[in-house]
Amino acid sequence: MKFTLKDYQEEAVREALINLRKARRRWREDGDMHAFSLTAATGAGKTVMAAAVSAANGN
């Protein structure tokens, strides 16, 4: 599915992907579990942003 993201959504997706890469690296290197959250106001498109993150990860 293709989405046209707004600027703030693109930035949030980039940050989420960076956080996911960091978490994967920490898991591989140290076995440490890490978490982060995607937070935004009602109507900001959190579901669309999460779908874009998933698509970027090949899911």
Secondary structure, DSSP 8 states (H G I E B T S, - for coil): ------HHHHHHHHHHHHHHHHHHHHHHHH-----------TTS-HHHHHHHHHHHTT-
